[in-house]
């Protein structure tokens, strides 16, 4: 499955994927790789998500899947930044 979203620094993709997997693992998700996390979240929510076409997926369902992933990543980034600022 190709990625449609482009990150500002393509060289950071590997680190972002590792960070996503680490954050979601702390939340109880045990995906093999960062891309598999969304399938685990969807499964837990009872939303059918396929690796091919998800044209029948509503925006609300997509938000329920992606929200916890992105939200938890942002919360962790903020926590890390606050921790780093407190040390200075």
Backbone bond lengths (Angstrom), bond angles and torsions (degrees), N, CA, C in turn:
res aa  C-N    CA-C-N  psi(-1)  N-CA   C-N-CA  omega(-1)  CA-C   N-CA-C  phi
1 X - - - 1.440 - - 1.524 108.27 -
2 X 1.303 116.89 127.29 1.458 119.49 -178.00 1.522 110.74 -83.17
3 X 1.302 114.82 152.64 1.464 120.72 178.45 1.521 108.18 -89.03
4 X 1.310 116.16 128.93 1.459 120.25 179.69 1.520 111.92 -91.55
5 X 1.328 117.00 -27.80 1.449 120.23 179.81 1.518 109.44 -83.18
6 X 1.325 115.88 135.85 1.454 119.95 178.04 1.523 108.25 -107.58
7 X 1.305 115.55 135.07 1.451 119.21 177.51 1.530 108.68 -90.10
8 X 1.319 116.30 156.99 1.463 120.61 -177.46 1.519 112.99 -62.61
9 X 1.327 115.89 -36.70 1.461 120.74 -179.62 1.531 107.61 -119.52
10 X 1.332 117.26 94.41 1.471 120.09 -175.94 1.528 113.70 -54.89
11 X 1.322 117.26 -28.86 1.458 121.05 -179.43 1.535 111.60 -66.97
12 X 1.331 117.07 -15.36 1.459 121.39 -178.36 1.526 112.75 -87.79
13 X 1.316 118.64 -3.72 1.465 122.67 -176.17 1.532 111.36 -52.68
14 X 1.308 117.60 -48.42 1.459 121.60 -177.01 1.535 111.13 -61.38
15 X 1.314 116.92 -42.56 1.465 120.83 179.11 1.531 110.93 -67.29
16 X 1.333 117.39 -40.84 1.464 120.90 178.11 1.526 110.96 -62.80
17 X 1.314 116.33 -41.78 1.466 120.12 178.30 1.529 110.78 -63.46
18 X 1.322 116.51 -41.80 1.459 120.58 178.88 1.536 110.48 -64.59
19 X 1.334 115.56 -41.15 1.458 120.97 178.86 1.532 110.76 -63.75
20 X 1.342 117.27 -44.31 1.466 121.43 178.71 1.521 110.44 -59.54
21 X 1.301 116.93 -46.21 1.465 121.00 -179.68 1.531 110.66 -62.71
22 X 1.318 117.03 -42.24 1.466 122.21 179.90 1.526 111.32 -64.08
23 X 1.331 117.15 -46.61 1.465 121.48 -179.27 1.526 110.52 -63.70
24 X 1.314 117.01 -45.87 1.466 120.00 -177.08 1.530 111.45 -71.64
25 X 1.330 116.76 -28.85 1.462 119.49 174.80 1.526 109.94 -64.48
26 X 1.326 116.25 -39.82 1.465 120.85 177.51 1.531 110.95 -63.67
27 X 1.329 117.20 -24.29 1.462 122.09 178.63 1.530 112.14 -90.81
28 X 1.347 116.98 2.78 1.460 120.47 175.38 1.512 116.35 100.66
29 X 1.317 117.89 7.89 1.467 121.40 178.80 1.525 108.74 -99.89
30 X 1.315 116.05 131.77 1.474 121.31 -174.84 1.524 112.84 -114.28
31 X 1.316 118.63 49.44 1.455 121.95 -179.23 1.522 110.73 -68.69
32 X 1.331 114.99 148.74 1.467 120.61 178.63 1.518 111.61 -66.55
33 X 1.326 116.47 -39.31 1.457 120.67 178.25 1.524 109.22 -139.70
34 X 1.307 116.45 171.29 1.467 121.26 -174.65 1.522 112.40 -61.77
35 X 1.314 118.16 -35.20 1.464 121.61 -178.00 1.529 111.51 -70.65
36 X 1.308 117.50 -26.40 1.457 121.56 -179.00 1.519 113.45 -76.58
37 X 1.325 116.98 -14.65 1.460 121.18 -178.21 1.524 110.41 -58.02
38 X 1.334 117.15 -41.85 1.465 119.74 -177.21 1.520 111.99 -62.63
39 X 1.327 117.55 -32.70 1.462 120.33 178.46 1.533 110.82 -70.73
40 X 1.325 115.50 -36.21 1.462 120.29 177.28 1.529 110.96 -66.01
41 X 1.338 115.70 -44.59 1.463 120.61 179.46 1.524 109.51 -63.56
42 X 1.324 117.14 -45.83 1.467 121.61 179.37 1.521 110.75 -59.71
43 X 1.306 116.77 -44.17 1.461 121.56 179.93 1.524 110.88 -61.28
44 X 1.344 116.25 -43.25 1.459 120.35 179.64 1.530 111.35 -63.62
45 X 1.338 115.98 -33.44 1.459 120.90 -179.38 1.533 112.66 -85.28
46 X 1.336 116.18 -5.76 1.464 119.79 -179.12 1.521 113.19 77.24
47 X 1.336 116.22 22.53 1.464 121.40 178.96 1.517 108.38 -101.21
48 X 1.329 115.54 127.60 1.463 120.09 -178.92 1.528 109.19 -79.88
49 X 1.317 116.27 119.66 1.455 123.01 -178.56 1.519 108.20 -128.33
50 X 1.321 116.73 124.05 1.464 119.63 -179.54 1.527 109.61 -105.56
51 X 1.305 115.37 165.28 1.463 120.18 -179.66 1.519 111.68 -81.57
52 X 1.314 116.88 -10.81 1.464 120.29 -178.52 1.528 111.16 -102.30
53 X 1.302 116.44 -102.08 1.456 122.06 -175.26 1.518 111.00 -99.27
54 X 1.315 116.52 126.95 1.460 121.63 177.05 1.522 110.27 -120.18
55 X 1.330 116.03 37.65 1.461 122.28 -177.52 1.517 113.82 -61.03
56 X 1.322 117.41 -24.22 1.462 120.90 -179.60 1.527 111.93 -83.87
57 X 1.296 117.27 -6.37 1.458 122.56 -179.31 1.528 109.51 -70.96
58 X 1.326 117.21 129.31 1.462 119.83 177.86 1.531 109.53 -80.08
59 X 1.318 116.32 161.95 1.464 119.30 179.01 1.530 110.08 -65.95
60 X 1.326 116.94 -31.53 1.467 120.19 177.16 1.523 110.49 -64.17
61 X 1.330 116.81 -42.74 1.464 120.74 178.64 1.522 110.62 -65.27
62 X 1.323 116.81 -43.21 1.465 120.57 178.67 1.518 110.46 -61.26
63 X 1.330 116.72 -39.70 1.458 120.87 178.31 1.514 112.68 -65.98
64 X 1.336 116.20 -35.71 1.465 119.89 178.22 1.524 111.12 -67.08
65 X 1.319 116.21 -28.79 1.467 120.41 179.23 1.527 110.28 -81.71
66 X 1.321 116.48 -52.96 1.459 121.13 -174.96 1.516 114.58 -76.19
67 X 1.335 116.34 -28.20 1.463 120.46 -178.05 1.515 114.14 -56.61
68 X 1.329 117.78 -52.78 1.463 119.14 179.81 1.535 113.14 -62.69
69 X 1.318 115.99 -33.47 1.466 119.04 -178.88 1.528 109.77 -69.19
70 X 1.336 116.55 -57.68 1.463 120.51 -179.15 1.514 112.08 -64.84
71 X 1.324 116.43 -40.29 1.459 120.44 -179.94 1.515 112.55 -61.27
72 X 1.316 116.13 -44.11 1.468 119.86 179.05 1.520 111.78 -67.96
73 X 1.333 116.61 -34.69 1.467 119.31 177.38 1.529 110.46 -65.68
74 X 1.338 116.67 -43.56 1.468 120.30 -179.98 1.523 110.48 -65.06
75 X 1.329 117.64 -43.64 1.466 120.78 178.60 1.525 111.06 -58.12
76 X 1.316 116.03 -42.01 1.464 119.69 -179.85 1.530 111.15 -69.05
77 X 1.342 117.59 -38.52 1.468 120.16 177.89 1.528 110.50 -63.59
78 X 1.331 117.12 -41.29 1.465 121.03 178.40 1.522 109.90 -64.40
79 X 1.326 116.86 -43.68 1.462 120.89 179.17 1.525 110.67 -60.05
80 X 1.320 116.79 -44.85 1.462 120.87 179.28 1.527 111.64 -64.01
81 X 1.335 117.00 -40.51 1.468 120.88 179.13 1.531 110.00 -65.37
82 X 1.326 117.29 -42.76 1.469 120.14 178.52 1.533 111.38 -62.79
83 X 1.306 115.07 -40.53 1.468 120.76 178.16 1.527 109.99 -61.82
84 X 1.317 115.95 -44.05 1.461 120.76 -179.28 1.531 111.08 -66.55
85 X 1.325 117.61 -40.19 1.471 121.45 178.87 1.528 110.90 -66.93
86 X 1.312 117.73 -35.04 1.457 121.36 -179.92 1.527 111.38 -67.48
87 X 1.315 117.11 -28.89 1.464 121.68 179.14 1.514 112.75 -74.45
88 X 1.331 117.53 -20.22 1.475 120.76 -176.15 1.485 111.91 -89.52
